[in-house]
Amino acid sequence: MTHLTHRARAATAALLTAILCVAFLAMPASAQDVFTVSGIEVDERAGTTTEAQAAAFRSGQIAAAQALLERLTLGEDRINSGVTSIPSDAAQEMVAGLQVADERRSANRYIATMAVNFDARSVRSYLRDQGIPFVESQAARTLVVPVVEREGGAGVWGGAWYEAWRSGAHANALTPFIGLGSRMTGEGDDAVPVGRNVISAASAQSGDEFALRELAALYGVTRIAVITAREGEGIIRASGTIYDFAGPDAVVSQMESAASQNSYNELARRIVQTAQEAWKREVVVRGGEASEITVSVLYSSMAQWRSLQRAITGASLISNARLDAVTTTGAVMTITHRGEREQLARELSQRGARLEEERGLGWVARPRN
């Protein structure tokens, strides 16, 4: 009986180890959404509709390439490299595909909204050839709870502020933001925004952690931004609080305030732009060789292991993570990364993992408390 028990335990351990290894190897290296630029509006006139459409496609691709350049790089690096815009021929060579919506045509005019997909390898090659440091990996997604304060009270569901985030216009940013209502249950007239009965303006503004955690789980995120907009004298002002639930304890921080003249879409764009610029400054690497370290990854459950997997494989500074050994409570990995160790630790912390050098263990990664 004892012999069979040992064999059963060994078989179970071997099976669990295999599952852990397969789960790790199946994780994607990084998202490619940052190489898609959407919401490009084109309006061109020419001798014929066909010529106007061709001109619109060219101008749209060039505008999208410029938006991508500004998304991936910092202004001072573009100036230092002497490349503040991408030539039209180079921009068109990087295009992998495009989608068109809201088309309108006349005898000599073409109007549409475009989404342009760029080839990631071509973009990387161009930026490296030009000597421009760039960031291509996204930070963790943030769900926006958009509160509007008016004389009659505060609201969340519906309105221009709600639509500015629900549209998904900022999902491809380096700091991706998604909005309430970007996920629905049901179909057609019976469709209901996910979380409709979970959060209200009052619970959002009071920082109801139970409701916010439930909402985060429903949308598959660990970060929620409660952003309150207020109108007055032709100006819309916004301020917000970010709740990070990547660890067992919520981490709360304040957002930088923003303002816009009567445009909720522009206000949302400015908030995303500010977050994106801060993210680039945090993780951009200028020169230097890649470094390799051995890391002990410690966890006490499969949920923690999956969380650490996502943190490591999604980190922009990590180019390779080799799994050397794994057990039910820990793993040993060899990580190849760019930048300083402090940069790597900051990025992993933002993704829910704590990286520290410990006496007797060396570098250790564990869930952030």
C-alpha beads as a LAMMPS data file, in Angstrom:
LAMMPS data file: protein, C-alpha beads

369 atoms
368 bonds

1 atom types
1 bond types

-500.0 500.0 xlo xhi
-500.0 500.0 ylo yhi
-500.0 500.0 zlo zhi

Masses

1 110.0

Atoms # bond

1 1 1 0.000 0.000 0.000
2 1 1 2.823 2.389 0.898
3 1 1 4.562 1.578 -2.369
4 1 1 1.415 2.420 -4.369
5 1 1 0.983 5.688 -2.449
6 1 1 4.513 6.797 -3.315
7 1 1 3.926 5.916 -6.962
8 1 1 0.638 7.819 -6.988
9 1 1 2.289 10.858 -5.445
10 1 1 5.126 10.735 -7.942
11 1 1 2.705 10.414 -10.848
12 1 1 0.623 13.321 -9.566
13 1 1 3.692 15.500 -9.116
14 1 1 4.938 14.630 -12.599
15 1 1 1.553 15.407 -14.124
16 1 1 1.324 18.746 -12.306
17 1 1 4.845 19.664 -13.390
18 1 1 3.945 18.884 -17.004
19 1 1 0.826 21.038 -16.752
20 1 1 2.839 23.912 -15.285
21 1 1 5.430 23.670 -18.046
22 1 1 2.843 23.554 -20.826
23 1 1 0.959 26.471 -19.265
24 1 1 4.124 28.549 -19.170
25 1 1 5.188 27.731 -22.702
26 1 1 1.699 28.579 -23.979
27 1 1 1.848 32.136 -22.697
28 1 1 2.183 34.760 -25.471
29 1 1 5.425 36.728 -25.531
30 1 1 3.714 40.106 -25.924
31 1 1 0.670 41.765 -27.391
32 1 1 0.896 43.123 -30.942
33 1 1 -2.012 45.594 -30.616
34 1 1 0.377 48.525 -30.333
35 1 1 1.149 48.196 -34.053
36 1 1 -2.473 48.972 -34.978
37 1 1 -3.566 52.595 -35.251
38 1 1 -7.306 53.221 -35.440
39 1 1 -9.553 56.248 -35.758
40 1 1 -7.673 57.852 -38.667
41 1 1 -10.111 60.183 -40.460
42 1 1 -9.501 60.848 -44.157
43 1 1 -11.187 63.308 -46.515
44 1 1 -9.711 63.695 -49.999
45 1 1 -10.851 65.210 -53.304
46 1 1 -9.595 64.341 -56.790
47 1 1 -10.731 64.100 -60.401
48 1 1 -12.630 60.851 -59.775
49 1 1 -13.881 58.853 -56.800
50 1 1 -11.209 56.217 -57.426
51 1 1 -8.441 58.796 -57.409
52 1 1 -9.849 60.402 -54.260
53 1 1 -9.964 57.016 -52.546
54 1 1 -6.361 56.250 -53.522
55 1 1 -5.242 59.635 -52.198
56 1 1 -7.172 59.032 -48.956
57 1 1 -5.532 55.648 -48.469
58 1 1 -2.083 57.191 -48.933
59 1 1 -2.711 60.096 -46.577
60 1 1 -4.331 57.793 -44.019
61 1 1 -1.374 55.434 -43.989
62 1 1 1.074 58.315 -43.569
63 1 1 -0.983 59.816 -40.732
64 1 1 -1.211 56.424 -39.030
65 1 1 2.552 55.904 -39.351
66 1 1 3.170 59.278 -37.703
67 1 1 0.767 58.382 -34.879
68 1 1 2.581 55.069 -34.412
69 1 1 5.983 56.792 -34.315
70 1 1 4.732 59.152 -31.602
71 1 1 3.158 56.248 -29.708
72 1 1 6.311 54.123 -29.552
73 1 1 8.960 56.812 -29.038
74 1 1 9.697 59.878 -26.939
75 1 1 9.880 63.342 -28.456
76 1 1 13.451 64.035 -27.371
77 1 1 14.644 60.765 -28.899
78 1 1 12.987 61.622 -32.210
79 1 1 14.662 65.031 -32.200
80 1 1 18.070 63.609 -31.245
81 1 1 17.877 61.059 -34.057
82 1 1 16.748 63.669 -36.581
83 1 1 13.581 61.705 -37.405
84 1 1 10.461 63.614 -36.415
85 1 1 8.308 62.068 -39.141
86 1 1 8.340 58.949 -41.299
87 1 1 8.739 59.470 -45.065
88 1 1 5.666 58.463 -47.070
89 1 1 7.413 55.669 -48.973
90 1 1 8.776 54.128 -45.762
91 1 1 5.384 54.436 -44.074
92 1 1 3.572 52.622 -46.874
93 1 1 6.156 49.819 -46.902
94 1 1 5.405 49.110 -43.222
95 1 1 1.661 48.697 -43.743
96 1 1 0.378 45.141 -43.325
97 1 1 -3.311 45.876 -43.851
98 1 1 -6.115 48.310 -43.210
99 1 1 -9.798 48.408 -42.397
100 1 1 -12.218 51.092 -43.500
101 1 1 -15.476 52.246 -41.893
102 1 1 -18.028 55.034 -42.365
103 1 1 -17.261 55.421 -46.071
104 1 1 -18.866 58.271 -47.984
105 1 1 -18.302 58.893 -51.681
106 1 1 -19.206 61.453 -54.290
107 1 1 -18.069 62.054 -57.849
108 1 1 -14.733 63.495 -56.709
109 1 1 -14.581 63.030 -52.929
110 1 1 -13.861 60.174 -50.533
111 1 1 -14.406 60.292 -46.739
112 1 1 -13.780 57.434 -44.288
113 1 1 -12.328 56.359 -40.969
114 1 1 -9.376 53.968 -41.169
115 1 1 -7.589 51.497 -38.939
116 1 1 -4.081 50.666 -40.152
117 1 1 -2.162 47.530 -39.192
118 1 1 1.619 47.795 -39.390
119 1 1 4.099 44.970 -39.743
120 1 1 5.889 44.747 -36.399
121 1 1 9.202 43.554 -37.870
122 1 1 9.307 46.345 -40.427
123 1 1 8.597 48.970 -37.794
124 1 1 11.245 47.614 -35.419
125 1 1 13.798 47.440 -38.224
126 1 1 13.105 51.028 -39.298
127 1 1 13.380 52.439 -35.771
128 1 1 16.595 50.511 -35.066
129 1 1 18.137 51.638 -38.368
130 1 1 17.316 55.235 -37.447
131 1 1 18.763 54.782 -33.951
132 1 1 15.529 55.706 -32.162
133 1 1 14.894 53.986 -28.802
134 1 1 11.340 52.668 -28.676
135 1 1 8.863 50.859 -26.414
136 1 1 6.560 48.269 -27.931
137 1 1 5.016 46.376 -25.025
138 1 1 1.883 47.482 -23.266
139 1 1 1.370 48.130 -19.594
140 1 1 -1.442 46.280 -17.859
141 1 1 -4.912 47.238 -19.098
142 1 1 -6.909 49.761 -17.094
143 1 1 -10.692 49.734 -16.886
144 1 1 -12.178 53.227 -16.716
145 1 1 -15.219 53.977 -14.583
146 1 1 -16.237 57.361 -16.097
147 1 1 -18.133 59.508 -13.596
148 1 1 -19.732 62.793 -14.674
149 1 1 -20.628 65.393 -12.056
150 1 1 -23.446 67.812 -12.869
151 1 1 -25.783 69.986 -10.847
152 1 1 -28.364 67.192 -10.725
153 1 1 -25.844 64.708 -9.355
154 1 1 -23.221 62.251 -10.581
155 1 1 -23.695 59.502 -13.174
156 1 1 -21.713 56.685 -14.737
157 1 1 -23.729 54.817 -17.348
158 1 1 -24.355 56.636 -20.621
159 1 1 -23.421 60.003 -22.058
160 1 1 -20.452 61.448 -23.926
161 1 1 -17.893 60.662 -21.197
162 1 1 -19.066 57.040 -21.074
163 1 1 -18.902 56.730 -24.884
164 1 1 -15.426 58.302 -25.043
165 1 1 -14.055 55.277 -23.177
166 1 1 -16.493 52.567 -24.300
167 1 1 -15.541 53.084 -27.952
168 1 1 -12.253 51.201 -27.497
169 1 1 -10.265 54.004 -29.114
170 1 1 -7.469 53.648 -26.547
171 1 1 -7.138 49.871 -26.344
172 1 1 -4.044 49.894 -28.593
173 1 1 -2.101 52.480 -26.605
174 1 1 1.052 51.484 -24.741
175 1 1 -1.067 52.134 -21.665
176 1 1 -4.334 50.529 -22.830
177 1 1 -7.583 51.873 -21.382
178 1 1 -10.947 50.195 -21.845
179 1 1 -14.307 51.481 -20.666
180 1 1 -17.436 50.255 -18.978
181 1 1 -19.742 48.772 -21.587
182 1 1 -16.895 47.539 -23.770
183 1 1 -18.147 44.086 -22.749
184 1 1 -21.818 43.163 -23.080
185 1 1 -24.030 40.246 -22.092
186 1 1 -26.960 39.186 -24.228
187 1 1 -27.642 40.098 -27.845
188 1 1 -29.509 42.775 -29.764
189 1 1 -32.080 44.696 -27.768
190 1 1 -31.415 42.423 -24.775
191 1 1 -27.718 43.316 -24.590
192 1 1 -26.667 44.713 -21.213
193 1 1 -23.277 46.258 -20.282
194 1 1 -21.218 43.980 -18.050
195 1 1 -21.215 45.269 -14.481
196 1 1 -24.390 47.337 -14.863
197 1 1 -25.650 46.220 -11.457
198 1 1 -22.226 46.209 -9.786
199 1 1 -21.076 49.818 -9.816
200 1 1 -22.715 53.221 -9.458
201 1 1 -21.368 56.759 -9.328
202 1 1 -21.655 56.759 -5.540
203 1 1 -19.867 53.437 -5.006
204 1 1 -17.175 54.370 -7.539
205 1 1 -16.441 57.756 -5.961
206 1 1 -16.422 56.309 -2.461
207 1 1 -13.837 53.707 -3.532
208 1 1 -16.052 50.690 -2.709
209 1 1 -13.327 48.050 -2.892
210 1 1 -15.732 45.104 -2.960
211 1 1 -17.609 46.520 -5.968
212 1 1 -14.414 47.585 -7.743
213 1 1 -12.795 44.163 -7.277
214 1 1 -15.908 42.462 -8.633
215 1 1 -15.916 44.786 -11.624
216 1 1 -12.204 44.120 -12.263
217 1 1 -12.868 40.372 -12.273
218 1 1 -15.775 40.757 -14.712
219 1 1 -13.604 42.676 -17.176
220 1 1 -10.457 40.588 -16.663
221 1 1 -8.267 43.441 -15.407
222 1 1 -6.301 44.231 -12.262
223 1 1 -6.398 48.035 -12.592
224 1 1 -9.419 50.333 -12.411
225 1 1 -9.405 54.094 -12.876
226 1 1 -12.344 56.035 -11.475
227 1 1 -12.149 59.259 -13.498
228 1 1 -14.522 62.080 -12.655
229 1 1 -15.271 64.788 -15.236
230 1 1 -16.802 68.150 -14.372
231 1 1 -18.081 70.781 -16.813
232 1 1 -17.882 74.514 -16.226
233 1 1 -17.334 77.727 -18.205
234 1 1 -16.683 75.869 -21.446
235 1 1 -14.009 73.645 -19.908
236 1 1 -14.217 69.975 -18.962
237 1 1 -11.855 69.014 -16.162
238 1 1 -11.063 65.508 -15.002
239 1 1 -9.280 63.926 -12.057
240 1 1 -9.134 60.341 -10.976
241 1 1 -7.990 57.577 -8.696
242 1 1 -6.358 54.343 -9.814
243 1 1 -6.963 51.121 -7.898
244 1 1 -4.445 48.337 -8.506
245 1 1 -5.639 44.890 -7.442
246 1 1 -2.681 42.895 -8.782
247 1 1 -1.673 41.951 -5.226
248 1 1 -3.726 40.867 -2.219
249 1 1 -3.868 44.466 -0.977
250 1 1 -5.192 47.276 -3.149
251 1 1 -2.670 49.933 -4.147
252 1 1 -4.293 53.350 -4.584
253 1 1 -2.762 56.285 -6.476
254 1 1 -3.956 59.597 -7.866
255 1 1 -3.987 60.466 -11.564
256 1 1 -2.683 63.710 -12.974
257 1 1 -5.607 66.053 -13.669
258 1 1 -6.494 67.027 -17.246
259 1 1 -8.741 69.504 -19.072
260 1 1 -10.243 70.090 -22.500
261 1 1 -12.537 72.607 -24.167
262 1 1 -15.931 70.926 -24.522
263 1 1 -14.584 67.631 -25.925
264 1 1 -14.824 64.455 -23.902
265 1 1 -12.973 62.500 -26.613
266 1 1 -10.067 64.945 -26.511
267 1 1 -10.040 64.828 -22.726
268 1 1 -9.789 61.026 -22.804
269 1 1 -7.016 61.232 -25.404
270 1 1 -4.992 63.604 -23.211
271 1 1 -5.332 61.330 -20.190
272 1 1 -4.114 58.335 -22.189
273 1 1 -1.286 60.369 -23.727
274 1 1 -0.046 61.467 -20.301
275 1 1 -0.098 57.895 -18.999
276 1 1 1.630 56.617 -22.134
277 1 1 4.433 59.167 -21.943
278 1 1 5.056 58.286 -18.287
279 1 1 5.142 54.574 -19.151
280 1 1 7.664 55.103 -21.950
281 1 1 9.975 57.067 -19.673
282 1 1 9.788 54.286 -17.116
283 1 1 10.703 51.400 -19.409
284 1 1 12.597 52.857 -22.401
285 1 1 16.166 51.621 -22.774
286 1 1 18.789 53.669 -24.551
287 1 1 21.696 51.517 -25.661
288 1 1 23.376 48.858 -23.527
289 1 1 23.595 45.104 -23.884
290 1 1 21.018 42.554 -22.757
291 1 1 21.639 40.952 -19.363
292 1 1 20.818 37.455 -18.137
293 1 1 19.817 36.516 -14.589
294 1 1 18.592 33.388 -12.874
295 1 1 15.384 33.957 -10.928
296 1 1 13.601 31.770 -8.389
297 1 1 9.860 32.206 -8.922
298 1 1 7.970 31.438 -5.715
299 1 1 4.208 30.877 -5.407
300 1 1 1.728 28.991 -3.232
301 1 1 -1.056 28.279 -5.726
302 1 1 -1.755 27.796 -9.412
303 1 1 -3.462 31.194 -9.470
304 1 1 -0.274 32.869 -8.230
305 1 1 1.784 30.923 -10.761
306 1 1 -0.436 32.091 -13.634
307 1 1 -0.265 35.666 -12.360
308 1 1 3.537 35.557 -12.252
309 1 1 3.586 34.038 -15.744
310 1 1 1.579 36.935 -17.113
311 1 1 3.803 39.447 -15.339
312 1 1 7.034 37.952 -16.666
313 1 1 6.020 37.088 -20.226
314 1 1 4.298 40.433 -20.696
315 1 1 7.162 42.592 -19.427
316 1 1 8.535 44.843 -22.152
317 1 1 12.106 44.631 -20.827
318 1 1 12.200 40.822 -20.932
319 1 1 13.141 39.401 -24.319
320 1 1 13.386 35.757 -23.255
321 1 1 12.324 33.706 -20.223
322 1 1 13.561 30.106 -20.135
323 1 1 11.955 27.689 -17.686
324 1 1 14.762 25.589 -16.190
325 1 1 12.926 23.734 -13.407
326 1 1 9.471 23.718 -11.844
327 1 1 7.735 22.241 -8.793
328 1 1 4.351 22.744 -7.178
329 1 1 5.635 25.709 -5.147
330 1 1 8.363 27.296 -7.231
331 1 1 10.275 27.475 -10.482
332 1 1 13.737 28.441 -11.667
333 1 1 13.964 30.621 -14.731
334 1 1 16.710 32.231 -16.760
335 1 1 15.584 35.691 -17.846
336 1 1 17.163 37.830 -20.549
337 1 1 16.327 41.489 -20.128
338 1 1 17.266 44.964 -21.261
339 1 1 17.799 47.962 -19.031
340 1 1 18.779 48.215 -15.389
341 1 1 17.585 45.751 -12.761
342 1 1 15.767 48.604 -11.033
343 1 1 13.825 49.272 -14.229
344 1 1 12.925 45.607 -14.514
345 1 1 11.801 45.501 -10.883
346 1 1 9.609 48.581 -11.374
347 1 1 7.941 47.140 -14.449
348 1 1 7.305 43.767 -12.829
349 1 1 5.888 45.511 -9.767
350 1 1 3.453 47.358 -12.006
351 1 1 2.415 43.964 -13.387
352 1 1 1.891 42.428 -9.940
353 1 1 5.245 40.714 -9.264
354 1 1 7.944 41.677 -6.777
355 1 1 11.546 41.135 -7.898
356 1 1 14.200 41.339 -5.180
357 1 1 17.683 40.043 -4.499
358 1 1 17.662 37.972 -1.315
359 1 1 20.605 36.624 0.668
360 1 1 21.047 32.910 0.084
361 1 1 18.466 32.791 -2.736
362 1 1 19.705 35.333 -5.240
363 1 1 17.034 36.995 -7.375
364 1 1 13.511 36.042 -6.346
365 1 1 10.160 36.850 -7.950
366 1 1 6.991 36.407 -5.941
367 1 1 3.474 37.909 -5.953
368 1 1 3.406 41.519 -4.897
369 1 1 1.875 41.973 -1.443

Bonds

1 1 1 2
2 1 2 3
3 1 3 4
4 1 4 5
5 1 5 6
6 1 6 7
7 1 7 8
8 1 8 9
9 1 9 10
10 1 10 11
11 1 11 12
12 1 12 13
13 1 13 14
14 1 14 15
15 1 15 16
16 1 16 17
17 1 17 18
18 1 18 19
19 1 19 20
20 1 20 21
21 1 21 22
22 1 22 23
23 1 23 24
24 1 24 25
25 1 25 26
26 1 26 27
27 1 27 28
28 1 28 29
29 1 29 30
30 1 30 31
31 1 31 32
32 1 32 33
33 1 33 34
34 1 34 35
35 1 35 36
36 1 36 37
37 1 37 38
38 1 38 39
39 1 39 40
40 1 40 41
41 1 41 42
42 1 42 43
43 1 43 44
44 1 44 45
45 1 45 46
46 1 46 47
47 1 47 48
48 1 48 49
49 1 49 50
50 1 50 51
51 1 51 52
52 1 52 53
53 1 53 54
54 1 54 55
55 1 55 56
56 1 56 57
57 1 57 58
58 1 58 59
59 1 59 60
60 1 60 61
61 1 61 62
62 1 62 63
63 1 63 64
64 1 64 65
65 1 65 66
66 1 66 67
67 1 67 68
68 1 68 69
69 1 69 70
70 1 70 71
71 1 71 72
72 1 72 73
73 1 73 74
74 1 74 75
75 1 75 76
76 1 76 77
77 1 77 78
78 1 78 79
79 1 79 80
80 1 80 81
81 1 81 82
82 1 82 83
83 1 83 84
84 1 84 85
85 1 85 86
86 1 86 87
87 1 87 88
88 1 88 89
89 1 89 90
90 1 90 91
91 1 91 92
92 1 92 93
93 1 93 94
94 1 94 95
95 1 95 96
96 1 96 97
97 1 97 98
98 1 98 99
99 1 99 100
100 1 100 101
101 1 101 102
102 1 102 103
103 1 103 104
104 1 104 105
105 1 105 106
106 1 106 107
107 1 107 108
108 1 108 109
109 1 109 110
110 1 110 111
111 1 111 112
112 1 112 113
113 1 113 114
114 1 114 115
115 1 115 116
116 1 116 117
117 1 117 118
118 1 118 119
119 1 119 120
120 1 120 121
121 1 121 122
122 1 122 123
123 1 123 124
124 1 124 125
125 1 125 126
126 1 126 127
127 1 127 128
128 1 128 129
129 1 129 130
130 1 130 131
131 1 131 132
132 1 132 133
133 1 133 134
134 1 134 135
135 1 135 136
136 1 136 137
137 1 137 138
138 1 138 139
139 1 139 140
140 1 140 141
141 1 141 142
142 1 142 143
143 1 143 144
144 1 144 145
145 1 145 146
146 1 146 147
147 1 147 148
148 1 148 149
149 1 149 150
150 1 150 151
151 1 151 152
152 1 152 153
153 1 153 154
154 1 154 155
155 1 155 156
156 1 156 157
157 1 157 158
158 1 158 159
159 1 159 160
160 1 160 161
161 1 161 162
162 1 162 163
163 1 163 164
164 1 164 165
165 1 165 166
166 1 166 167
167 1 167 168
168 1 168 169
169 1 169 170
170 1 170 171
171 1 171 172
172 1 172 173
173 1 173 174
174 1 174 175
175 1 175 176
176 1 176 177
177 1 177 178
178 1 178 179
179 1 179 180
180 1 180 181
181 1 181 182
182 1 182 183
183 1 183 184
184 1 184 185
185 1 185 186
186 1 186 187
187 1 187 188
188 1 188 189
189 1 189 190
190 1 190 191
191 1 191 192
192 1 192 193
193 1 193 194
194 1 194 195
195 1 195 196
196 1 196 197
197 1 197 198
198 1 198 199
199 1 199 200
200 1 200 201
201 1 201 202
202 1 202 203
203 1 203 204
204 1 204 205
205 1 205 206
206 1 206 207
207 1 207 208
208 1 208 209
209 1 209 210
210 1 210 211
211 1 211 212
212 1 212 213
213 1 213 214
214 1 214 215
215 1 215 216
216 1 216 217
217 1 217 218
218 1 218 219
219 1 219 220
220 1 220 221
221 1 221 222
222 1 222 223
223 1 223 224
224 1 224 225
225 1 225 226
226 1 226 227
227 1 227 228
228 1 228 229
229 1 229 230
230 1 230 231
231 1 231 232
232 1 232 233
233 1 233 234
234 1 234 235
235 1 235 236
236 1 236 237
237 1 237 238
238 1 238 239
239 1 239 240
240 1 240 241
241 1 241 242
242 1 242 243
243 1 243 244
244 1 244 245
245 1 245 246
246 1 246 247
247 1 247 248
248 1 248 249
249 1 249 250
250 1 250 251
251 1 251 252
252 1 252 253
253 1 253 254
254 1 254 255
255 1 255 256
256 1 256 257
257 1 257 258
258 1 258 259
259 1 259 260
260 1 260 261
261 1 261 262
262 1 262 263
263 1 263 264
264 1 264 265
265 1 265 266
266 1 266 267
267 1 267 268
268 1 268 269
269 1 269 270
270 1 270 271
271 1 271 272
272 1 272 273
273 1 273 274
274 1 274 275
275 1 275 276
276 1 276 277
277 1 277 278
278 1 278 279
279 1 279 280
280 1 280 281
281 1 281 282
282 1 282 283
283 1 283 284
284 1 284 285
285 1 285 286
286 1 286 287
287 1 287 288
288 1 288 289
289 1 289 290
290 1 290 291
291 1 291 292
292 1 292 293
293 1 293 294
294 1 294 295
295 1 295 296
296 1 296 297
297 1 297 298
298 1 298 299
299 1 299 300
300 1 300 301
301 1 301 302
302 1 302 303
303 1 303 304
304 1 304 305
305 1 305 306
306 1 306 307
307 1 307 308
308 1 308 309
309 1 309 310
310 1 310 311
311 1 311 312
312 1 312 313
313 1 313 314
314 1 314 315
315 1 315 316
316 1 316 317
317 1 317 318
318 1 318 319
319 1 319 320
320 1 320 321
321 1 321 322
322 1 322 323
323 1 323 324
324 1 324 325
325 1 325 326
326 1 326 327
327 1 327 328
328 1 328 329
329 1 329 330
330 1 330 331
331 1 331 332
332 1 332 333
333 1 333 334
334 1 334 335
335 1 335 336
336 1 336 337
337 1 337 338
338 1 338 339
339 1 339 340
340 1 340 341
341 1 341 342
342 1 342 343
343 1 343 344
344 1 344 345
345 1 345 346
346 1 346 347
347 1 347 348
348 1 348 349
349 1 349 350
350 1 350 351
351 1 351 352
352 1 352 353
353 1 353 354
354 1 354 355
355 1 355 356
356 1 356 357
357 1 357 358
358 1 358 359
359 1 359 360
360 1 360 361
361 1 361 362
362 1 362 363
363 1 363 364
364 1 364 365
365 1 365 366
366 1 366 367
367 1 367 368
368 1 368 369
